[in-house]
Amino acid sequence: MSAAESAEEPQSGTGQPEGEEAETAAEEAAEKAEETDEPQDVWSARQDLWHHSPGIMLGSSAAIGGSLVAGDQHGVSGGQVVGDVIMGSKTEIHYVGMSGPAYASGDLPQHVLERLTRPFAGCDSFDTALELLRSERVVVLTGTPFTGRRTAALNLLRQAGASPVHILDPDTSLTALAHQLTGSQGYLLGDLITYNDQPLRESHLRSMQEKLVEHGGYLVITAGPHAAFEDTVRTTPWEPPAPDAVLQAHLETMVTEDRFAPLLGLRATRDFLDRKHQLREVVAFARALAAHARGETSAEELERFSLSTVKQQVQEWFDDGTVSLHDKAFLIALAALDEGPYALTAELSDLLYGYLLNIEGGGGLRARIPVFGTSIAKRLQLARARLYPESEHTEWGPVRQTKSAFLDERTPMALLIEVWTGHPSSRPALIRWLKQLAEDGRPLVRNRAAATAAVLAAADLPSAMALLIEPWATARRYRLRLAAANALTLAHLLDAPNIPRILHAWCTSESDRIRWTTYRAYALLGPEIPEQALAALSLAAREMDPEEADEEEARELVESTAVLLLSGVGSLVLRQLADFLQDEQKVRDLALRAFLAACERTEDDAEGARHALLAWQARAAAMPGTEDDRLLITLWRAALGDRTHTALALERLRCWVRQADTDPESEAALADLLSSLAVTGPDHQRLSHLLRTVPGGHGGPPPPVASRLLTALASSPVTARS
């Protein structure tokens, strides 16, 4: 590995063991030596960023992925969701329930039982369980956490007339449970603890039933979806009532009837119920609504309540010692790859787990990851996420994938920000992980690394710049530099501060790597800040030494300008390029090279591939005398009349002629353009020669359209359109 490459590795001291690290480094060095480090062209890189960035980050913005030429411009600039996730004020949420230590086991006071069970919304699964409890005296209620299982269990006992209620210790041995069913009529065993080799058996239930019959008692057992049961054990799945029913049931006990309907009609209430909130969050929101009705909570606090529950859930995940490091790594990976293929998320989460484990173990630990046995359902349940089938964009076309995403689209950003700012000890692992993702051969992975860095930059710009974006921007590898450009672009869309200032300073940096990164960022972000982008790119051209400039850097400068011309702010860029013709030679050359580069680009529509600038030319020609029409012709005349660019300009016209052979609309636009370019006799002769000699497909004779265009050119006066 070269010194430059070694310098790019994070010196955190938290990597793999020495032997393994040396082996991995050798493999990576061999792979890097074999591959050709060529930059991805700006056009396909822009499309990749559009296809593979999180939907919440781009929204309907056409700044990056919009159609070529005059596409709609819809800058997202953060928006309500993103801005609130990053900058939103904190709203305290308190979950009040019966899971506290006072009632972990022992008799539940009657007044507490009545208070907990009074606001209750019934449902079909409750009715089924109640019927079974009355006939069998014991019910096993299974369901996911925070869905109201325990409240339902207490209501089952109350409606069965089982009072008082005794809370059993879940750590009690299954064989000893029956001996504890004496002295009370109602028993609750919450969150049953079982193991695969020690499941709840039919014999356990039978012995419990015998004891319950003796004393006229009832028992409800609640268990998670992954508790172990003997096949013959009958369980009752708990399907909770609808959130709106739960909200109404609790509100009815908190506010007067005249205030009930207005509270349900609030926008904050409607927005809250549209989210997939846990029932404990619904109950907490009911208390917030009641406080609002009493004048204790503002409308703004109600609006923030839903997002605050997301932030609180994220904090719980990372503060909870019972959530394994492996699961926490999966949560982070899911946040970075939300709406991506599940298998990819799982693969990359295992990589992150290894890096995190080395931090916790002080280095020298090798992650032991089970190859099989990891429960997808259990992971997604913990993450409050879902699986769904959807097509994924690839270079070979759409491919059907099984994807995973959080139920609440605000969770990924909240989670990434919490990890980066709330748990800074994880940073060395995250830095190393994101760097490896940014170098990955899969566009989705590379772009999600950039998107993650953008979120971190929006939340903590100084640290993200110093630890992620700047090292990427100065890296030898183009993939890392592209990741830096993508990260800066997305960070600006997330309202990160000072991104235009950073790019302006970088545009004339002494580092050619920094300058390349900046040009690429302007190609992506330029439609959001077109005047600043063009000013910076022209300044870079002015200061570039033609004798010392790297051809790759010069080409990137031209291509970035061409991208801006074919963006949603094309007319503005067109005016500026025309003004550049009056500038010094280096800026004039930038304008003409960018214009001719844009002439080469094609865009697909229902009728096939068309040259984007020729389609623009056709629209402008339909309204002769407009500024776009005049300026396009001005740039064509300048390119044809400049000895440095004449040959390339003629080649672009030949390509347009070949397209016009199968496209009547392009033929009409080209006929009009050629007539406008035949200003003088020499112009007329040069264009006539082009049409007589333009080769057809595969080097054959001129296409039939060339003869028709020649006839149109011959009949046109040798004058310019005003």
N, C-alpha and C positions, 0 to 999 in steps of 0.2 A: 504494500500500500504506500502511495506517495505521501510526502510530508503534507501536501495540501489536503489530501483526503483525510489524513490522520487528524489534522487540525479541525476538521469539520465534525468530529465525533464529540459528543458532550463529555466533559471531564468531570463527571459527577461522582465517580467512585461507587456507583450503585449498579454496575452492569452485571454481566454473567461471570461465573467463575473464570479464573485466568485461562485454564486449559480450554474450556468451552468457548470462551470469548476469542481466543487465538484461532481456534478452528473455524468459528463463524466468520471472523475477519478475513481469514485466508480464502474462504469460499466466496465472500462478497467481493474481494479484490479480484479473484479469478473471473467472476461474472462481469465485473466492470471492465476488465481488460478485454473481454470477448465482445461486449456490445459497443456499438458506435453511438457516441453521445451526441445525437443530433437533436436540435430543438424541434418540438412539435410546431407546425405552422400555426400562425396566429388565428386563422379562420377556423380550423378544426378545434383548436384549444378553446376558442370562444364558445363553440357549440357544446363541447364537453362540459365546460363550466355551467352552461345553461341546463344541460340535461341532468347533471349529477349533483347540483347543489340542492340543499333542502328547500322544499316548496315554500315554507314559511319565511325563508330568507329572501327569496326573489319575488314571490307573489306574481303579479302580472307584468313585472318590469320588462321592457323591451330593450333596456340599456345594454344587456349582454346578449340575449338570445333572440331579439326581435328580428323581423324580416329585413333582408337587405334593401336598402334605399327607402327612405321615407316611411319606415315602420313606425307604429304608434309608440310614443314615449310615455311610459308609466313608471316613473321612478318610485321605488318603495320607500327609500330613505328611512328605514327602520320601521315606521308604522306603529300602531297602538300596541300590538303584541310585543314586538321586539323591544321597543322603548321601555315598556313597563317591566319586562323581564330584567332588563339591564339596570334601569334607573329607578324603578318603581319604589314607592315608599313601603315601609313594612307595616303589616296589619297583624296584630296579635290574634292568634286563634287558640282557644282552649277547648279541648275535647273532654267533656264531662261524661263519665260513665260509671260502671260498677266494677271496673277491673282494678281499682286501686288496692293497696295492701290491706285496708280495713276489712274488706270482704273477700279476700283471697280464699278463705275457707271459714267455716263456722256458720252460725245462724244469721240469716239476713233479716234485719228488723222489718216489721210489717210496714211501717211508714215509708221505708226506703223502697220496699217492693212495690208499694202503690205508686210512689213517685216515678219509678223507672218504667212501670208498665202502663201508666195512664195514657200517655200519648203514643198510640200504636196504630199502625195501618195494617189491616189484614190482607191476606192474599191466598191463592189456591193452595200453595204448599203448606201454609199454616193450618188451613182447614183439614188437609190430609193428615198432618202430623197430630192434630188434636183428636181426630177420630181414632187414630192408631193408639194414642196414649191412653184414651179412655178404655179401649178394649184390651190392650196388652200391658198397660201400666209402665212400660219403658219404651222410649223412642230414642233412636240415634239420628241426630240431625247433622247432616254433613253440608259443608259449604265453605266458601272462601272467607278470609278474615274481613272485618269491617263491613259486613253485609247485614248486620242486625241479628245474627244467630242467637246471641246470648239474650238479647231483649225478647226475641221470639220465644226462647226456652222459658223465660220467666213468665211470659204471658200464657204459655201452654199450661204451666203448673197452676197459675192463678185461675184460669178458666176451668181447669179440671177440679178446682176446689181444694188444691193441695197447699195447705198453709199450716204452720210456718214452712219456710224454705230453708234448707240446709245446703250450704255450698261445700262440695267435696273437694279434697285436695287432688289435683290431677296427677300427682306423683304416686298416688296410692297404687299398690299392686292390684292387677286385675283380679287375681284370685281372692284378694282380701276385701274387695269392694262390697260384696254381699253382706259381710259382717258389720258394715258401717250403716246399713239401711235400717236403723232402729231409732225411735224417739221422735221422728218428724213425719209429716205426710208428704212433703215435697222435697226432692233432691235435685241438685244441678251439678253435673260433672262437666265443666267447661274445658274445651281444648284438650280432649283426650290424648294422652301420650301413648303411642304404640310403636312397635318395631316389626319389621318383616318377619323376624323369627319369633315374635311374641305378639301376635295379632289378637284382637278382640274376638273371642270364640263364642259359638252358640251356647256352650256349656256355661260360660260366664253369665250370659244373659238369663239363662234358665234359673240359675241360683239366685240372681238378683230378683227375678220375678217372684220366686217363692217367698223371699223375705218381704217384698212389697205387698204381696197379698196378705201376709200375716198381719201387717200393721195398717193396711188400707192406704199405702203410700204410692207415690208416682216418682219416676226418675226420667229426667231428660239429659242425654249425653250429646254434647256438641263436639264435632271433630272437623279437622281440615280435610281438604280433598285428597290428601295423600296419606291419610291414616290407614293402617293395615287392619283388614277384617278377614275373618274366615268366610269362605264363599257362601255359607248358609246364613250368615248374619244379614238381617233385613235392615237397610238404612233408608232414611228419608232425605232426599236432596232438598236443600233449602234454596228456593228461588225468591229473593227479596221482593218486596213491593216496589212499585215505581217511585222514583225520588220525589215527584210532585205530590204523591199521596202521603209520603212520610213528612214532607215539609208542611203540608196542610194539617196533618194530625198534630204536629208539635206546635204549630202556630195557634191552633184553636185553644190550646191550654195556656197561651202566653199573652194574647191580645184580645181586645173586645171585638164583637162581631162587626162593628162599623169600620174598623181598621183592617179587617182581614182581607177583603177583596182588593183594596188599593195596594196593599203590600205585595200581593201576588201579581199585580199588574205592572210593577216597576220593571224598568229595563234591566236593572241589575239582577232581578229575580229571574226574568226570562233567560238572560244570558247564562246565569248560573245553572239553571235546569237543562240548558242545551248541552252542557258539559257532562262527561261521564264521571261524576263525583261519587265518592264513597258515601255510604249512609251516615257515617259519623260526621262527615263534612256537611251533609245536608242538615243534620241536627244542629251543628254549630252555626250554620247560616240562618236557621230559624231563630236562634237566640240573637244573632246580629240584626235580623229584621225587627224583632221585638224591641231591641234597644233603639233602633232607628225610629220606631213608632213613638218611643218615649222621649225622643230628642237627644239621645245619648250617642248616636252614631250618625255621621254625616253621609250624604249620598256618595261622596267620593270614596269613603271607606267601604261602603257596600260594593262599589264598582271594583275595588281592589281585592275584595274578599276571595273571589275565585282564584285569582293568580296567587294569592298568599297561601292558599291550601296546597298549590303545586310546590311552592318553595318549601313549605313545612314538610311535605312528604319527602322531598329530596334530602332535606336535612336529617330526617329520621333514618333514611337508608344509610347514610354515611356515619351517623352517630351511634347507630345500633350495632352493638358488639355481636349480636347473634347472626347478623348478615355476614356471610363469609367474604373473604377478600376475593375469592373467585367470582362470587356473585356481584360484588362491587365493580370488578373489572368489566363484567358483562354489562352492567348498567352504563358505565362510561362509554363502552364501545357502541352500545345501542344509541346513546345520545349522539355520538359522532356519525353513525351510519343509519340514523332513523329513516325509515321508508326504504331501506336497502335490503338486499337478500339476507335472510336469517343466517344461512350457512356462512356467509362472509362475515357477518357480525360475530358469530360464535368463534370463527377462526381467529379473527383479530383480537377478540377479547382474551383469548388464551395467551396471545403474545404479550398483551399488556399485563396480564396477571403475573407472568414471569418477571417483568421489570418491577412491578410493585412488590412482589415477594422478596426481591433482593434488597429493597429498601427496608422492609420490616425485619428481614433477617440479618441486616448489616453486611450484605454482600456474601458471595460464596454459596448461595443456595440455588438449587436447580428445581424449577417448578415441576411438580408431579401432577399431571393433568390426566384424569380418567379418559380413556379413549372412547369408552362406551358407558352408558348408564346415566348420562346427564339428561334430566327431564326437561324437554322443551316447555311443556305446560307449566311446570313449576317455576322455571325462569321467567316466563312471560307473566305469570300470576304475580310474582314478586314485583316485577317492573311495571305492572299495570299496563301491559302492552298486548298487542294482538298479532296474529298471523293472517295474511291474506294473499291471494294470488294476483299478480299483476305483471305486465310486460315491462322489461327493463331494456333501455336503449343500449345497444352495443354497436361496435363498428361493423358487425355483420347483419345488423338489423335488429328488430325487437325480438327479445327472448323471454319466454314465460318463466317467472321466478316465484318462489314463495318468500314473501317479504315480511318484515316485522317492523312495527311502529308503536310508539307510545299512544295510549288512548287520548291523551291530551297533548296537542301539538306544541304546547308551551314548555313541556317538560324538558326536552333536550337542551335548550339554552339555559334554563334555570339550573339544570344538573351540571353542565360544563362549567358554568360560572361558580357554582358552589364548590366544586372540586378544586378549581384553580385558585380562587380567592379565600375559601374557607379551610382548605387543607393543603397548604403550600408544600408540605413534606412530600406530596405526590408529584411535584413538578419535575424532578429529574426523570422519573419514569415516563411521564406524559411527553416531555420533550423528546426523549429517545424514541418513543412509540410513534409520535406524529412525524418525526423525521423519516422513520422507516416507511410509514404510510405514504409520505410525500414522494418517495422514490419508487413506489410500487408500479408495476407495469400495467395495472388496471386503472383506467381513467376514473372510475367511480371512487376508488380508494384514494387516489391522489387528490381529487377535488374535495373529498370530505375532510382530508387533512387540512387543506387550505380553509375550508369553511369553519372547521373547529378553531383554527388559529384566528380567524376573523372574529368569532364570538369572544374569544379570550381578549383580543385587542380592543373590542368595544367595551369590555368590562374593566380592563387593566392595560391600557396602551403601553406605558413604559416597560412593564415586564414582558409583555408579549412581543414587543419590538426587539428588546435586548436578547431574549432567550429563544425566540422562534424566527420571526420574520427577517431580521437583519442577518443572522447566520445563513438563512436560506438564500437571501438576496446576494450574498457574496460567495456562494458555493460554486465549486467548479462545474457541477452538474446542472444542465439546463432544467431538469425536472424540478430541482429544488428552487431554482430561480423563478420558474413558472408558478410554483406553489406560493412563493412570496408575492408575486404579482396578483395572483388570484385572491390571496388573503387580504391584501390591501384593498382590492376592489370590493370584496364582500364586506369588509370592515366599514368602508365608507357607506355602503348601503344600509348598514346597521347603525348609522349615526356615530361611529367612532370619531373622536375629535382629530382635527389637524391632518387628515390623510392628504388632502391637496397640497398642504404646505410641505409635507414629507416628500411627496413626489416631485414638487418643483425644485426642492433642494437636491434631490438625487439625480435629476435630469442632467446636471452638469458636474456630477461627481467625478473624482479622479479615477475611480474604479470602473472599468469597462463592464464588469459584471453588474454593478449597481445600475449603470446606465441602461443596460439591456433589460433588466427587470423593470425599470421605470417605463421604458417604451412599451413593453408588453402590458403594463398596468394601464397606461393611457389608452391603449387599443381597446381595453375592456371597459374602463371607467369613463373614457372620454365623452361618450354621449350624455353623461350626467353633468359634466363640467367642460363643455366643448371649447369655450373661449380660453380657459386656463390650459387645456390640453394642447391646443394649437399653438398658443404662445410658447409653451415649454418645448414642444417638438421643434418649432422653428428656431428657438434659441439653441437647442442642441445641434441643429444643422449648421447654424452660424459658427458655433465654436468647434465644430468637428474639423480636424486637419485631414484633407483628402489623401495626403501622402502617408499618414500614420494610421488612419482609421481602419478598423477591421471590417472586412466586407460583410460579415455576419451582422455586426452592429448597424452598419449603414442600411442593410436590407431590412432589419427589424424596424428602424426608424421610418422607412418608406412604407412598409406593410402596416404599421400602426396608424399612419396617417390615412392610408387607403381604407382601413376599416372604419375610420371616422366618417369618411366620405360616403360610405355605403351603410350608414347607421340611420337612426331615426332623426338625426339632426343634419342630414345631408345637405340641405339647402344652405344652412349657415356655413358649413365647411366649404361648400362650393364657392361661396362668396370670398371666403378667406384665402382659398387657393388661388383664385383669380387675382386677389391683391398681392399674393406672394410673387406673382410674375413681375411685379415692379420692384421687387426687393433685390438684394445682392444675389450673385450667381448661385451660391450654395442653397439659399432658400428657394430660389426659382427652380433649381434642379429637384429639390424635394417635392415641390408642388407638381411638377410634370411627371416625375417618376411615380408618385403616389397616384396621380390620375390614370396613368397607363396601367399600373398594377390593378386598379379598380376595374379598368376596362376588361381585364381578363377573367374576373370572377363571374361565376354562374350561380343562379339560384333555381331550385326546382319548383315547378308549379304543376297544375293539372295537365298541362300540355307538354311537359318535359322540361329539360334544362334550358334556361335562357341566360344570356349575359345580362347581369343586373343593370349595368350602366346603359346598355342599349335599350332596355325596357324603360328606364328613366328618360332616355332620349326620346322615345316614342311618346311618352306622356307629355313631355315638354313641347315637342313639335306639334302636338295637337292644339296647343295654345301659343302660336307664334308671337314673338315679341315679349314674352314673359322673361323674368330675370333668369330663371333656370335655363331656359332655351338659349338665351344670349350667352350666358357664362359657359355652358357646355361647349358651344361652338368656339368661344374664345380660347378655351383650354386646348381644343383640338387643333386650332390654327397655330397656337404657340408650340405644341408638340411637333407638328409636321414641319414647322418653319425653323426648328432648332436642330442644327446638325447632329448634336449629341443624341437626340431622341427621335429623329426622323425614322430611322430603320425600325425601331420598336413600335412606333405609332403606326407605320404601314402594316406591320405584322398583326397588330391588334385589329386593324380594319379588315385584313384578310380573314381573320377568325370570325368577325361579325358577318362578312359576306357568306361564309359557309353556313352559319346559323340561319341567315335569311333565306337560304335555299329551301328550307322546310317550314318557314314561319312567315306568312304573309304580312303580319303586323310589323315584324322586324324588317322585312323588305321595304315596306312603305316608309318606316322611320329612317332607314339607311339611305334610301333614295333622296329623301329630303335633306339629310345631313350632308351627303356628298355634293349636292347642288349648292349648299351653303358654304362648303369648303372650297369650291372652285372659284376663288376670288379673282385670280389672274390667269393669264394664259398658261404659264408654267404649272400652276396648281391644277388646271384642267388636264394638262398633258400627263402629269404625274398620276392623277387618280384614274385616268383612262388606261394608262399602262398597267396600273394595279389590277383593274378589272379584267383586262385582256390576259393577264399572266397568273392570276390567282389559281393555285392548284386546287383540285377537288379532293375528295376523300381518298386516302392512301396514295396521294401524289398523282392522281389522274388528271384529266383535262378540267378546265374551269367548269364550275357547276352552272346549270342553266340560268340561275338567278344573275350571274355576272353579266350575261348578255343583256338581260332586261335592265339592269342597273346602268349599263353602258349606254343603252338607248335613252334612258331617262336623263343621264348626265349630258349627253350630246344635245338634247333638246332644251337644256336649261341655259339661261343667260349667265354669262360670266360676271355675276355680281353678287355681292354679299347681302344677306338678309339683314335688315336694320335691327 
